Amino acid sequence: MSTTGVDGGCSKDDLTALIRSIKFAYPDYGARKVHREITEKAALKEPSLSSVKLGDVKKIWKKLGLSEHAMSKSNQDEGEILKFYTVGDGSVKSIVDEYSSAADTLLQSKAELSDKEKAEAIAEAANWVHLWLDVPADRSGEKPYQALINFNDKRKAKKGLKAEVAKIQIAAGPGGNPLPDSPMLLYTQDRSAKTFIHPDADGYAKIHDMIASSGTTGALGVGGGSKAYFHCRVHSAQGVIGIETSSLVPSQTW
């Protein structure tokens, strides 16, 4: 380690390492706050640090290319303060290690989902129904329908952002009511994804009930059946479409 010192009795290398570790632990700190951390808190363990000058901190700060601007709250929550540990041998190196260790622990905790976040993720996944594309209306002579209950959608859609919409239609029965236990036609606006949803498909009953209770009729009135629009994700390579069933999309013009 360099023996070149700065005012305060520690080496330039020690002070550089300490500044780096404090900035890592407190991403929103500027040079003045880091200087205060060194002279008021770190000095409790290493008294010689109390005489470190702000000018020395600023010189090293500039050399390291550190930012004076505060980081967003997403990087460090307001009011969140890292614990300053009071164990160790009192050397500058031990103080550096403690700041770095505390910051590592905080980053690790932020990377792990809380119980609430896990529950929300499970609930979000439960709202999606996955169906095979290009299933015909008449399946006579076809092999039994294969459910897609455990389809693994690896795409991480941003919350509230669903780029695709699918229309699902139910044929009209007696009196114009939605025909029960009949295939429902699904397609996207450009018809690039289309399929029929049969009664043995996963989610059939829930989708049918949503359309029957909250859907609209077409241009032909009740005799033309009922329809509703849903958020969707098309997985063309797998021949699958995912339908989000927590709510309907506002009625579209197509």
N, C-alpha and C positions, 0 to 999 in steps of 0.2 A: 504494500500500500504506500502511496505517496507520503513523504514526510513533510511536503510543503504545507505550511499551516495557514489558517486565516484567523482573524481576530475571533477569539473564543476558545482557543486552545485545542481545537480538533483539526485534523488534516482536511485538505480540500476534498480528497476522495471520500472521507467519512461524511462531510457535510453534503456532498453531492448525492451520496447514497441515501442520506436521511431525507433530503428534499424529495428525491424520487419516491421514497416509500410513503411519505406523508401525502404527496399528490395522488399516489395510487389509492391510499386509504380514504382521502377526501377529494374526489375528482372536481368538486366545485370551488376548491380553494385557489385563491390567487397568491402572489408572492408575499403580500403583507400578512395574510392569514397563516401561511406556512411559517413565516418568520415568527409570528406570535406563538404558534404551536411549538416551535423549537425552543424559544426563550422562556416560555411560561410553563409548558407541560413536560417536554422532553428534558428540560433542565432540572426537573424534580428528581430525575434519576442520574443525570450527569450535569452537575452544577456549572461546569465550565461553559456549557451551551447557553447560559443566560446572557453571556456577553457577545454572542454572535450578532454581527451588525446586519441591518436590512440591506445595505449596499452589497455585502458579500452574497447574500441570498439572491439578490437581483442579478448579479453577474453570472452566477451559476444557472439561474433560471433562464436567462437569455441564451446562454451557451447550450442548454438542453433543448431550447426551442419550445418551452412549455407555454400553454395558453393562459391568459389572464381572465378569459371569459368563463363564466359559470356554465357547467354542463346542465342538461335538462333534468327535471325531476325523475324522468324514467331511468336515469343512470344512478341517481341517489335520491331517495325519498326525502321530502322535507322533514326536518326534525330527527332524522336517523343519524345517531352519533355512534361511532366506533368506540368501544371501550379501550381506554389506555391502560395496559397492564402494568402492574407495579412489581413484577418479579423479574429476576435476571441478575446479571453481574454488574449492571450499571454502566457498561461500556456503550459507546455510540453504536457499535455493531448490534448489540442486543436490542437496542431501541429500534433500529432499522428492521430487524427481524420481527419484532413485535407488531410494528405497523403493517408490515407486509403480510404477516400471518393473519392479523385481524381482517385485512382487506380480502385476502383469499377466502376466509370463512364466510364473509358477507357475500362475495360473488357466488360461492357455492350454494348458499341458501337461496339466493335469488334465482339460480338456475333450476331449482327443484320446484315442482308444482305444489301449491298448498292443497290441503284437503278440499277446500272450496273450489279451487281451479280444476282439480281432478273430477269433482262431482259435476261441474259445469261441462267439462269435456265429454264425460260419459253421457250426460243428458243431450248434448249436441249431437253425438253420434247416434243416439237412439231415435232422433228425429228424422234420420235419413233412411229411405227405403231404396234398395238397389234391384234393378230389373234388367232382364235380358232385352236387348234391342232386336228388332226384326222378327218378333214372334207373330205368326199369322193369326187372323181372326178365327179361322177354322183349324183346329189342331187334331182333327180326326185322323187316326193312323200315325200320328206323331208319337215320339217317345214321351214318357211322363215328364212333366215340367220340373226343372231343377231349380230349387230355391237359391237365392243369393243372400241369405240372412247374414252371413259373416263376410261379405265382400269387404276387402280392406282398401279404403280410400286413403291413399297416402298424400294426397294434395292438401296443403294447409291453406284453406281459404281464409281471407281476412274477415274478421267478424263484421257482419252486416253487408258484406259485398258478395252478391251472387250475380254473375254476369249473364247467366242463361236462364231462359224461361221456357217451360213446356206447357202445352194445353192438353187437358185430359177431358174426353167427352164420354158421356153415358147415353145410350139409346133410350128413347121414351117408351114407356109401357102404357097400359090402359090408363086413360085419364091424363096422360101426359107426364105421369110420375116416372122418375128414373127406373129403368128396368133392372130388377135385382138379378144377381148372379149371371150377368151377361158380360162379355168382353168389353173393356173400356179402351178406346182409341187414344193413344198418346203420340204427340209429335211436337217438334220445335218449329219455329216460324219458317225457317228455310227448308223444312222437311228433311234435313240432313240426319236427324235422329227420329225414328218412329218405331212404334211397337204396339201390340195389343196386350192389355193386362187382364189375365184370366183369374177367376175366383180362387184358384189355388196358389196364386202368386203372393209373395210376402207383401203385406201392407194393403192388399186389395180392399179389405173391409173398411179400414180407416180412410183411404182415399175416396172410396165410394160414398161413405157417410159425409165426408167434408163437401163433396160436390152436391150431394142430395140436399144438404142443409144450407149451404152457403153459396152454391154455384149460381150461374145465370143461364138463361135460355138463349138459343141462337136466333138467327134472322127468321127462322120458320116458326118461332114461338115454342110453346110447350110441346108441340108435336115433333119438333126437331131435336128433342133431347136436352140434356143439361151439360154444362161445361164449367171448368174452372182452370185457373192458371197457377202453376207451382214453380218455385225456384228449382233449378236442376243443375247437375254436373254431368257432362257427357264424357264417357271413357271409351272413345272410339276403338282404340287398340284392343280393348278387352271385350267389346261388344256389349257394353253395360251403360245404363243411365241411372244416376242417383236422383231421387226426388225428395225434397225437403218438405216434411209434413207437419211442421209446427204451426204454419199459417199459410193462407193463400196469398198470391200476388194480386194486386188490384187488376180489375178486368182490363184486357188489352183490346186493340182494335182489329186483331186478326183472328 
